[in-house]
Amino acid sequence: MTNDSIGARGSGRSGVLCNSNFYPWVVVGLLWVVALLNYMDRQILSTMREAMAIDILALEDKILFGKIMAAFMWIYGIMSPLSGMVADRVNRKWLIVVSLVVWSTVTLLMGYATTYEEIYVLRAAMGVSEALYIPAALSLIADYFTGKQLSLAIGIHMTGLYMGQAVGGFGAFVAKHISWQSTFHWFGLVGIVYGIVLVVLLREKRRNSFETAREIREKASLRTVLAGNVRAVTGSLATLFTCVAFYAILFFFATSSIPGWATKNWLPTLFAENLDIDMQWAGPIATITIAVASFIGVMTGGPLADRWSPRNLRGRIYVSAIGLGMMVPALVLMGFGSSLAAAVSAGLIFGLGYGMFDANNMPILCQFVSSRSRATAYGIMNMSGLFIGALATDVLGGLAEKGLMGVGFACMAGTVLLSLVVQLTVLRPVSLNKE
């Protein structure tokens, strides 16, 4: 199914809806819920390890558990560039719907797992399905918001990820009061039902570069269509990898993803050990503090970047850099803090900085990459972030066994500082939104 094959995007009520002034914000709202479900479903596993280990003994081994978490990231990383290329060439609405329904079904099936191997396979399958979502969603929002509100729109969508992370932090709490199996069942069912809502309300954004070729492709042979798509993909890749700025964006996104994934996968465990508290409380402390602060960071950094960038083309870059700068001391405090006040402070500072950084990744990319290649570019960025994040997850699992996870968190401050330097020295945009 191509990007132009859905008739609902044409004239009539759906066309009026898509072209109305308020519908772009409807899209953000619809995708906000999907983003919440995306991170909620992946986060609950990290907080329910102890409850699941009662029935699946292999999960008591932190190294083996780290391999499960890393498996998701490796598969997600491999799939990300492919999902980005697909999202640049098909109807993104249906790609998002399929992604949501598949990963929600996987979540539901996890409630029926009885062995380590089954959890491992299902977690890897979740990596495939969830990888399809982010490049499609962010490129769709970027197509609806080409003006001054892009950072705010992207930022609001990202708060859905943070909220999902926070809700997922209650996995151990819910599991203790019902069961870990029922927790997976209910979380999965919610996503499947919401897929029906998206089918009814979500609309694709018309993209001229595809629509001008629509009639040609309808008349062309399958061989011609495939050849044209191959040329388009290779052309996009060639454009991206001959752009010095894209390498810089790729670098600072990847290295900053290390603490991003570390806090998602291991921070509940770190807080439980450092504060000597039960996981049902450590999980919410770790996830909620970061989620709340990230929300504030997005709602601060998004509008600030939107106001700054028309006056200075590097405005989005400067806001992102401020966020990275805040993450550096927060990671050190996470690693070596041993009190509740230190843990909460570290989470709040890190989340605030991460929100300012996260709200501007796609908007910064839009200053250097055209709309025809943005999903592909973000997919490659996701792959780089996932691969290095998976390595970090494995390493932290080994450090956890030795009681040195805090040292690992503190060392990540150095990678973030290096990202900050590269970002400020290399990126020199010449436009606010590259066409």
N, C-alpha and C positions, 0 to 999 in steps of 0.2 A: 504493500500500500504506500503510494507516494504522498508527498506533502500536499498535493493538489487533488487527491482522489476523494476527499470527503465533501460531499455536496453541501453539507450544513454550513460550510464556510462561505457560501455564495451570497445570493441576494436574500431578501425577505427579512424575517424577524431576527435570524441569527446574524445577518450582515449588519443590521441596525445595532444590535447588541454589541457586536465586536467593535463597531466604530464609535460607540457612545463614549462620552468623556469619563464616565464612572466605571466602565467595564474593565479597564486595566487594573483598577483596584480590586474588582471582584476576582480577577485572575490571581492576584497576589493573595487574597483571602483564601481562595480555594486551595492554592498550592501551599499556603501556610500550614493547613491541616495535614496535607500529604507529608510535608517536611517534618512535622511533629511525629507522625506515625513512622517515618523513616528512621529517625534516631531513637524513638521509644523502643521499637522492635529490636534494634541492634544493641541498645544499652542494657535491657533487662537481664541479658545473660551474664553480664559482668557482675551484677549485684546479687544474682541468685545462685552463684557457684556453690556456696556453702549448703544451701537447701537442697540443691540437686545432687551434691556429693553424698548425701545420705543414701540415695538410691543408685547413683552411678559413682562407684568408689574411685574410679580413675580421675575424677575431677578434683579430688583432694590434692593431687600433684599439681603444683603451680606451674611447673614447666609444661606439662601436658595441656593445662588450661591455656597457657600462653600460646601454644601451637594452634589451638582452636581459634582463638581471637586473631592470630596472625593469618590463618587460612582464609578467613573472610577478607582480610585486607589484601592478600596476594591476588585472590580471584577478582576482587573489586578493582584492584589496580590494573590487572590484565584486561579486564572488560571496559575500563573507562574510555580509552581512546576509541575503541570500536563503537561504544555507545554514543560518543560525541559525533563520530562520522555518520552514524545512522540518524541521529537527531538533526543533523544539518540537511538531511535528504528525505525525511519522511514526515508524516503528520505527528507532531509532538504530543498532541492530546492523547492519541491512542498509545503512544509509547509510554507515557506517564501512567495511564490507566492500567496497562498490562503489567508494568513494573510493580505498581502498588498491589495489585491482586495477587501476583506471584509471590512477592516477599511476605505478604500477609498470610498466604496459604502455608508457606514454609514455617512461619512463626507458629501457626496453629499446629502443624505436624510435630514441632519440637515438643509439644506437650505429650506426645505419644512415644517419644524416644525412650529407650531403655538401656542403651549402650553408649560408650564413648564414641565409637565409630559412627553411630547414627547422628549424634550431635555434630560431629566433625563434618559429615557430608552435608547435613542440612545448613550448617553455618556457611559452608562454601557455596551452597546453592543460593543463599541469601545474598552473598557477595555479587553473584551474577545479576540477580534481579534488581538489587538496589543501585547498582552501577548505572543502570539505564536512566535513573531519575534526574540526578543533579544537572548534568549538561543540558538535557532537554528543558528542564524547568527554568534554569537561569537564562538560557538563550531566548526562551519564550518571553520572559519578563523583560529582558533587554530590548526585544523587538517592540513590546508595548510601551516602554518608557525610553524614548530616545532623547529626552530633554533634561531639564535640571533636576528632576526628581528620581533619577536612576539609582543613586546610592541609597536613598531612603527606601525605595521599593525593594531593592535587593536586600537591604538590611532588615526590613520587616519580615521578608520571607525567611531570612536566616534565623530570626528569633523563633521560628517554628522548630528549627533544629535544636535550639537551646532548650526550648520547652519540652521537646521530646526527650532530650537527655535528662532533664530534671524529673519528668514523670517516670522515665525508666529507672531512675534512682530508687524508686519505691518498690522495685521488683521484689527485693528480699522481704520488705514489710508485708506486701500483698501475699507472697508465697507463705509466709508464716501464719497468716490468718485463714487462708484457704488451702492452696497447694501450689507448688511451682508448675504442675501440669495445667491446672485451671487458669493460672496466670497467662501462660502461653496461649491457651485456647481462646480466652476472651480478647486478648490484645490482637490476635490474628483475625478474629471475626469482625472486630470493629473496622479494620482496614478493608476487608472484603466488601462489607456493606458500603463503605465510603466510596469505593470504586464505582458503584452505581450512581452516586451523586455526581461524580466527575463526568460520567457518560452524558448526563443530562445537561450540565451547566458549563463545562469547560469548552472553550473554543480555541482553535488554532488562529494564529495571527498571519494574515496574508503576507507572503514574501515574494516580491516582484520578480526576483531572479529565477524563482521556480515557476511562477505563473506564466511568464513569457515563453517558457519551453514546454508548457503543458500539452498544447495541441500536437507539437512535434513528437513528444514522447508517446502520446496516445496512438499515433499512427506508426510509430517506429516498431521494428522487430525487437524481440527480447534481447537478441545479441547486440543490437545497436544501443538499447537502453543500458545494458550492463557495461558496454564499452564507454558510454558517456559518463556513467557514474564512476567508473575507475579513473577516467581522466580528471573528473572533478575532485576526487579524493586525493589523487597524486598532486594536483595543482594546489589544493589547500595545504597539504603537507609541505610542499616546496616553498610556498609563501611563508608559512610559519617558521620553518627552520632556516630561512635566510634572513630572518628578522632578529637582530641582536637584542632588541628589547624583550622579545618573547623568551629568549634564554634567561634573561635577568628575572623576568616574572616567574618563569619556571623554577628558577633556583630559590628565590625567596619564598615562594609558595610551598615548595617541597620541604625546605629546612624548617619552616615555621609549622609544618604539619606534624613534625616529631612531637612537640609538646601537646599539640592538639589531640593527637591520637593517644598519647600517653595518659593524659588526664581522663579521657573517656574510658580507657581499658583498665588502668591500674590505680587511679587516684583513690577510688573507694577502698581498695586494699591498703594503700599507703596510709590513709587516714585511720583505718581500723587498727593498724599496727602501731602507728606513732601515738595515737590518742588512747590506745587500749580500750576501744569500745566495740560493741557488736556491729556487724555489717548492716543490720537493718537501720541503724542510725548513721553509720559512716557513709553509706550510699547516698542518702538524701543530703547530708552535709556537703559531700563532694560535688554532687550534681546541681543542687539547687543554688548554692552560692555562685558557682560559675554561670549557671543559666540566667539568674537574675541580673548579675553584673554584666553579662554579655548583652542582655536585652537593653540595659541602660547604655552600654557602649555603642550599640547599633543605633539607638534612637538619638544619641549624641553625635556620633561620628558620621552617620548618614547625612543628616541635614547640614552639618558643618562642612562636609565635603561638597555637597551640592551648592552651598553658598560660596565656598572658597574657589572652586574650580572655574567658574566663569570669569573671575578676576585674575586667576593665576592657574594656568593649565596643569601645574603640578600640585594643585590643591588636594586632590584625592590621594596622591602619593604622600604628601606631608601628613595627612590625617592617619593614613595607614601606618606611617613611620612612628607617629606618636603612640599608637596602639602597641606596636612591636616593642617600643622602648619601655612601656609599662610591664610587659610580660617578663622582662629580664629579671628584675628584683623579685617578682612574684614566684618565679620558678625556684630561686634560691631559698626563699622562705618556705615554699612547699617542701623542699627537700630536707631542710634542717629544723623546721619549726616542730615543737613538741607539745604545744598547748592548743586548746580549742580556739583561743583568740588568734593565734598565729595561723592556724589552718583556715579559719574563716577569712581572715585578712588576705591571705595568699590567694584564696579562691576568688575573692571579690576583685582584687587588683588584676589578676590574670584574666578574669572574665571581662572586665571593663576594657582592657587592652585588646583582647581577642575580638570583641565585638566591633571595635573601631577598625581593626585590621580586616575582619571577615566581610564587613559591609562594603568594602571597596575593592575586593579582588576582581570581580567581574567588571565593575565600572572602569578600573584601571586597564583591564584587558581590552575593553571597548575602545580605548584611546589608541590602541596599536593594531588591533585585529578587526577586520570588517565583519559584518553580520553574517556573511556566507560561511565563515570558518570559526565562529566563536564557540559553538558546541564542541567541535573537534579540538580546538585549543584547550578548552576547559577540561575535556576528557583526558588529554595528555597531562595537564596539570594534576588532575586527580590521580592519574596513574603514578606520577612521580611522588606525590604526597603519600599515597598508599604504600608504595614499595618501601620507601624509607621509614614510614611509620610502622610497617610490619617488622622490619629489622629491629627497630627500637622496641617494639612490643616483645619480641623474643629475648632481646638483651635484658629488658627490665624483668622478665620472668626469671631469668637466671640470677639477676641481682637480688630479686625478692627471696630466693631460696637461701642466699647468703646474708640476708638482712641488710643489703646495701642499696635498696631501691631509692632511698632518699638522696644518695649521692648521684644516682643516675638522673633524677629530676633536676638537681642543681646544675649538673653539667650541661643540660639542655639549654640553659641560659646563654651559653657561648654560641650555640648555633643560631639562636634568635638574634643575637647581637651582630653576627656576620650577615644575616639576612638584611638587617637594617642598613648596614653599610652599603651592600650591593644595591639595594633599592634606591637609596639617595644619590648614589654616584653614577648610575647607569641610565635610569629612566628619564628621558627628555621628550615628553609628548609634544606634538605640533597641532593637535586638534582635540576637541572634547569628546567627539564620537566619530570614529573612522567609518566611512561608508564603504 
